């Protein structure tokens, strides 16, 4: 048994402090300003949530949440993330499609949290999986303790409570007397009685308090996260998988993908015609099927390659070279699968038209292709001293979402279906009716390019909603206003 040296009487055993990402330590305490800022965000959140719709209120809330962080975020990169969060929040007013609004909101909130997390130290382009997980844990801990952080100035007022007790006792004594006198005066004078006819919706008041509290707590969590102890570089666990195991996994993946590539060649050249006939599948059906499964394959392969590149022990130059060659082969073959999925989806759309899901599947396939190229560059050893892959992937995804916001994907779906209708003389008006106001101007403009027999369907879809638009300020949406104006002009 190992020797154990007992502690001397009165001697305390040294306990190592928790790392910054696992503790609730802060660099400084909040002031009264923090309380005011949190309340302002809470009031803005109440206005945004009570209307029950995306719009100007949501944009203002996110923008105000970014503004209150500027002083606490010391690094230029963090402030750039705050600006990016505000940029994506603007689209909450500009667009109306749920395919954009929810991703925009999620991205804006995530950027606010990331900016607060790297307020003092860290970078999006030097962020490994372990450190990202540590920062998420730190954000959760600090966010949960945000209320105590901003309420700290109130605790310092406990010494002044004694001076306010006489005033409180006086108010308690005066309250019943004032109520009796006010009731008598109200019964004698209807004008005076009207002062007490307060039209208060108790249910709405409770909701407003809940909404404001939710927004204030979120702002308090951001402020505390800005004030938290900076997280140092966090590396992954010391355990590593052997090089042989990793190489076997990649070799098996390459073999499966190579077999799939051979199958594509056989199908394209007609050599597999007998196989398709025996399965009861025509080549047209074969070419138009399986695209979602192929996209899943590319996504899973991306995770496998990234995971094994991080947990494999590649100490020898020969094993590192073998791993890189097998990984690059897997990436090349997976990109082939990505192209096949893209093409199959295009053939399916040529037959059945376009939807938002199919359009986003195209976008996902393109994004996956970009990420695989980034992973291939990472495996080649570019910028080896920094962990840039996650940051580059996030940047690529943000760029794609920004392009989608600018391009207006629902108008793209309308344009693609209009072109499809010119060939097939068919239009899925029931699906077009499910689109948001982002599609309305494009629908009305499409009438000139389709058969007269289909124009009535477009009119029914595009003109069935109100032509006047007068929302509450917090619910204002530029897209809804543009759609109403298009109906007034074109219906």
Secondary structure, 3 states (H helix, E strand, C coil): CCCCCCCCCCCCCCCCCCCHHHCCCECCCCCHHHHHHHHHHHHHHHHHHHCCCCCHHHHHHHHHHHHCCCCCCCCHHHHHHHHHHHHHHHHHHHCCCHHHHHHHHHHHHHHHHHHHHCCCCCCCCCCCHHHHHHHHHHHHHHHHCHHHHHCHHHHCCHHHHHHHHHHHHHHHHHHHHHHHHHHHHHHHCHHHHHCCCCCCCHHHHHHHHHHHHHHHHHHHHHHHHHHECCCCCCCCCCCCECHHHHHHHHHHHHHHHHHHHHHHHHHHHCCCHHHHHHCCCCHHHHHCCCHHHHHHHHHHHHHHHHHHHHHECCCCHHHHHHHHHHHHHHHHHHHHHHHHHHHHHHHHHHHHCCCHHHHHHHHHHHHHHHHHHHHHHHHCCCCCCCCCHHHHHHHHHHHHHHHHHHHCHHHHHHHHHHHHHHHHCCCCHHHHCCCCHHHHHHHHHHHHHCCHHHHHHHHHHHCCCCCCCCCCHHHCCHHHHHHHHHHHHHC
